[in-house]
Amino acid sequence: MTGQDVQITEGMQRYVDLNNAYLARRSAYIRDVVKKWRFDTIAVHGLYSVQDAVEDYQGAIIEPAFLSSSQAYRDSDEMAAALAYLIPTWCYSRIANPSTYYYEWTLALLEGYGFAGETSCCSTSSGMAAIMTAVQPFLMHKRHNVYEPRNFLATAQCYGGTFQQFNVRLQQERDIECRWIEDPTDLDAWAARIDKNTRFLYGELPSNPQQGFFDIAAVADLAHAHDLPLIVDSTVATPALLRPICHGADVVVQSVTKTLSSSGFGICGAVIARKGLTTSIPIPELRNDFALYIKYLPNRDYGPNLHPMQAVLALNDMRTLRSKVDMMSRSTQKVAEWLSHHPRIENVAYLGLPDHPLHELASKYMWLVDAEHDDMYGKPVNRYGHLMSFCVKGGAGKARRFFDGLQRIWRATDLGRIKSVATIPAISTHQQQGEEGRKLANIPPNLVRLCVGAEHPDDVIADLDQALAGMDRK
Ligand SMILES: *Cc1c(COP(=O)(O)O)cnc(C)c1O
């Protein structure tokens, strides 16, 4: 894994054998115990077991926050084996840390829930760092040791920061062509843009804020037919509603900052990948275990790592993910229906509304995990998340008057919060990309993005109602 040949001494081998026994026990525990749990149990416990707690962590029932920069070793043999990555190690917290380790396992298991293969995860300091570290390994390497022009395909409807990263940092600064797909439901449009210099396909769904969607399985098949990976930003859905790897995606990026940690305690991200992904990059480690590869090599060298305190805060939020996402989705549905009948609203975009053009496609993919095993439902139920958007009649000025009149709903460029938040993307998240970029992404100036939190939906509706009524007042 280090990319160098290491001389394994007898003393090092002792540590390797000891750790192999530990790894075998861990694999058996995952296979025989954890993989048999329901989603909620995995979200609550992850890989942190009673045995871990009593043997290593003084019996702490909650994963400790390991605020330590590095690990000390028993002797030089253990140090040499650890730093050659021959045994699991915490060596140095830029590379690995016990708190981020449990965070990574919980996310790998949740995104891999229901998937027959194996998944792994690399934690990152933010969602943007997750995107950067997920795409770079496919772009940086000269496949055949000669200069090649490089391109990739991406859905034009995406988070504003993603647009900037791809358009400015990669395309303008580094000459790596980003081929935007304006209608990702058009498979021919994807197919027509792939050529021998394409490195990956990238899609965000449901997209923030317009809720673009595409047929994951069909796009994954297309990517694989060209020996390319499909990378999906699944931040808005979370694994409670959609697990793209189960449908053929190779890599998932998460802004864990958002719905996964609804409390709003800071910024964090993750890259989750299937083991044995599809790529034309001839690096076996990258192909076999992509998340571990980026964790131990590129991210070791670039350093976009997650703070252990942040990992523990996020872990705590994720324990109740499924029930929170269910409740917030139901409330959003109610608010969207109410808004769609309001005379001052031009249109409402929510995948859960039957007249949304992508409702049918989204209904194929977005299911509340384990609803069929839940007393309340006992059957599969669709849920569409808690992101919606709508246009206020009367243009940008009226939209801002309405927005300024909100009293309980917070004006913030944020989403996925336990508290309802709203923003006007044209003056916030999508301000940097200019009018042309917004047109490409279909962001009109009177568009309001609303994320319904865990308040009672009647109170959210009451706030919207008074703000809409007050719009015309001086
Ligand atoms: C917020 C967001 C990101 C970026 O994540 P950060 O944690 O803010 O860096 C990426 N994708 C989507 C869909 C987002 O909403």
The ligand as a Gaussian input file, in Angstrom:
#p B3LYP/6-31G(d) Opt

LIG

0 1
 C      -23.389000      21.197000       0.991000
 C      -23.228000      20.267000      -0.126000
 C      -21.941000      19.889000      -0.565000
 C      -20.694000      20.439000       0.066000
 O      -20.531000      19.985000       1.373000
 P      -19.754000      20.790000       2.534000
 O      -19.846000      19.855000       3.685000
 O      -20.473000      22.085000       2.719000
 O      -18.366000      21.008000       2.039000
 C      -21.861000      18.988000      -1.608000
 N      -22.956000      18.482000      -2.201000
 C      -24.197000      18.835000      -1.809000
 C      -25.380000      18.236000      -2.502000
 C      -24.383000      19.735000      -0.763000
 O      -25.611000      20.079000      -0.393000

